[in-house]
């Protein structure tokens, strides 16, 4: 199983802790005490898993995250990054979801901006504006600009964006992750047709979540 590089320090720490506990406690109960850090080691392996995804050949914007669609809202006035009214689509990731984020379209990274902030629960209505976040503007080859925002939450205290302005991303390509659980907000052109509903489960790199008018299905 492929593991995200950000997870190696966590996995290594709990693996060493498991060995130390097992070897240090010279009693017949040492094995049972070692089960606790062993379980944490296995959870870290599970959490930082990075499975391959088959990107559909059809047109449309790909989901940037695994999880449940939290809300679809329009119009949202975004005059900071895109300078236009947009549709906002939010995806909530639980600790059990894959936390790797992927590019919704092929294009060039135009901007990456990290914003410090609070750590409200990811589903809180003020989370996108108050929480720590990393925003990426992606200039798609088709001409539109999208904003994808990684939002930290109560458990997720760090967003990881592996790209910088000028980098090239292909549709469905990995570009970052959020450590533990939180949300990803995607800002789409008002003309885009949203193809998913609130409560629906989506998969990064596989689920087509929106399509522009005139695109071939």
Buried (B, 14 or more C-beta within 10 A) or exposed (E): EEBBEBBEEBBEBBBEBBBEBBEEBEEEEEEEBBEEBBEBBBBBBBBBBBEEBEBBEEBBBBBBBBBBBBBBEEEBEBEEBBEBBBBBBBBBBBEEBBBBBBBBBBBBBBBBBEBEBBBBBBBBEEBBEBBBBBBBBBBBEEEBBBBBBBBBBBBBEBBBBBBEEEBEBEBBBBBBBBBBBBBBBBBBBEEBEBBBEEEBEBBBBBBBBBBBEEBEE
